[in-house]
Amino acid sequence: MSDVTLLILHDHETLRRMFAELAGLRDDPTQAQAVWTDLAALLEVHASAEEEHFYPALLAHVPDSADETKDAIGDHDEIRQGIRHAQSAEVGSEEWWKGVEETRDANQEHLAEEERDDLPDCLRHMSLELRTELGERFQEFKDKHPHARGLSGADKDPDRYVEAHQPD
């Protein structure tokens, strides 16, 4: 099984590729909707898997990671807000593309911060054995929620999230 950091990075590359593909579909709303549907689902599954497995482990094993975690949960909320904005508009309309772009921008910011801060912290403070165990749980979570099935897509309050997952 894979190290959780490698699984997260793989998802990041898939998300970047899908956003690039979507950008080339401005003149094809039907195809844009198909790509967007898969992309929005992957964004939710990825964020939920991180919230379920990665960020609780970061809080438990990386000193002073509460602020990083709060920022990441807030980023996930911004991504979800962009998704909801796009979903409230007619596919292919300027308003729909505005929601897609809001989602893309929030996602790009999140990926950059996670790759610069959270993943290196994970590599420094967690053993390969723990990262592999987290990777197994991360992948199992994703497998249990294909196309975001069973996930609410609801925002999470970053302060409450950290409070609930902060080890004693």
C-alpha positions in Angstrom: 0.0 0.0 0.0 1.1 3.6 -0.5 2.3 6.3 1.8 -0.6 8.7 2.4 1.6 11.6 1.2 2.0 9.9 -2.2 -1.8 9.2 -2.4 -2.5 12.9 -1.7 0.0 14.1 -4.2 -1.5 11.7 -6.8 -4.9 13.2 -6.2 -3.4 16.7 -6.5 -2.0 15.9 -9.9 -5.3 14.4 -11.0 -7.2 17.5 -9.8 -4.8 19.9 -11.7 -5.2 17.8 -14.8 -9.0 17.8 -14.6 -9.1 21.6 -14.1 -6.9 22.0 -17.1 -9.1 19.8 -19.2 -12.2 21.7 -18.0 -10.6 25.0 -19.0 -10.5 23.8 -22.6 -14.2 22.9 -22.7 -15.8 26.4 -22.7 -17.5 25.7 -26.0 -18.7 22.3 -25.1 -21.1 22.5 -22.1 -22.1 18.9 -22.2 -18.5 17.7 -22.0 -17.7 20.4 -19.4 -20.6 19.2 -17.2 -19.3 15.6 -17.4 -15.8 16.6 -16.4 -17.1 19.0 -13.7 -19.3 16.3 -12.2 -16.3 13.9 -11.8 -14.0 16.8 -10.6 -16.5 18.1 -8.0 -16.9 14.6 -6.7 -13.2 14.0 -6.4 -12.7 17.3 -4.7 -15.2 16.3 -2.0 -13.9 12.7 -1.6 -10.3 14.0 -1.3 -11.2 16.7 1.2 -13.3 14.3 3.3 -10.6 11.7 3.3 -8.1 14.2 4.5 -10.4 15.4 7.2 -11.1 11.8 8.3 -7.5 10.5 8.3 -4.7 12.9 7.4 -5.5 16.0 9.4 -6.3 14.2 12.7 -2.9 12.4 12.3 -1.2 15.7 11.6 -2.6 17.1 14.8 -1.5 14.1 16.8 2.0 13.8 15.5 3.1 17.2 14.3 3.8 19.8 17.0 2.0 23.1 16.6 0.0 22.0 13.6 -3.4 23.4 14.8 -3.1 26.6 12.7 -2.1 24.7 9.5 -5.0 22.3 10.1 -7.5 25.2 10.6 -6.2 26.8 7.4 -6.7 23.5 5.5 -10.2 23.0 6.8 -11.0 26.6 5.9 -9.6 25.9 2.4 -11.8 22.9 2.0 -14.8 25.0 2.9 -13.9 27.6 0.3 -13.6 24.8 -2.3 -17.0 23.5 -1.3 -18.5 27.0 -1.5 -17.2 27.3 -5.1 -18.7 23.9 -6.0 -22.0 25.0 -4.6 -21.8 28.3 -6.5 -21.2 26.4 -9.8 -24.0 23.9 -9.0 -26.5 26.7 -8.5 -25.9 28.1 -12.0 -26.8 26.8 -15.5 -23.9 24.7 -16.8 -21.8 26.7 -19.3 -23.1 30.1 -18.2 -20.8 32.8 -17.1 -22.0 32.4 -13.5 -21.3 28.6 -13.7 -17.7 29.3 -15.0 -17.3 31.9 -12.2 -18.1 29.1 -9.6 -15.7 26.7 -11.4 -13.0 29.4 -11.3 -13.6 30.1 -7.6 -13.3 26.4 -6.9 -10.1 26.2 -9.0 -8.5 29.2 -7.2 -9.3 27.9 -3.7 -8.1 24.5 -4.7 -4.8 25.8 -6.1 -4.1 27.8 -3.0 -4.9 24.8 -0.8 -2.7 22.4 -2.8 0.2 24.8 -2.7 0.0 25.3 1.1 -0.5 21.6 1.7 2.5 20.7 -0.5 4.7 23.4 1.0 3.7 22.9 4.7 1.5 19.9 5.7 3.0 17.1 3.6 6.7 18.0 4.5 5.7 18.1 8.2 4.1 14.7 7.8 7.2 13.3 6.3 9.4 14.8 9.0 7.3 13.7 12.0 5.5 10.4 11.0 7.2 7.1 10.3 6.8 5.3 7.0 4.8 2.7 8.8 2.3 5.2 10.1 2.1 7.0 6.7 1.4 3.6 5.0 -1.3 2.8 7.6 -2.8 6.2 6.9 -2.5 5.6 3.2 -4.5 2.4 3.5 -7.2 4.1 5.5 -7.2 7.1 3.1 -7.7 4.8 0.1 -10.3 2.7 1.8 -12.3 5.8 2.6 -12.1 6.9 -1.1 -13.2 3.4 -2.2 -16.2 3.5 0.2 -17.4 6.8 -1.3 -17.2 6.6 -5.1 -18.4 9.8 -6.7 -18.7 11.3 -3.2 -21.6 8.9 -2.4 -22.6 9.2 1.2 -20.7 12.5 1.8 -22.6 15.6 2.7 -20.3 18.2 1.3 -21.1 20.4 4.3 -18.6 23.0 5.5 -16.8 22.4 8.8 -15.9 25.0 11.3 -12.1 25.0 11.4 -11.9 25.9 15.2 -14.4 23.2 16.1 -12.7 20.7 13.8 -9.3 21.2 15.5 -10.9 21.2 19.0 -12.6 17.9 18.2 -9.5 16.2 16.8 -6.8 17.7 19.0 -5.2 15.0 21.1 -5.4 15.4 24.8 
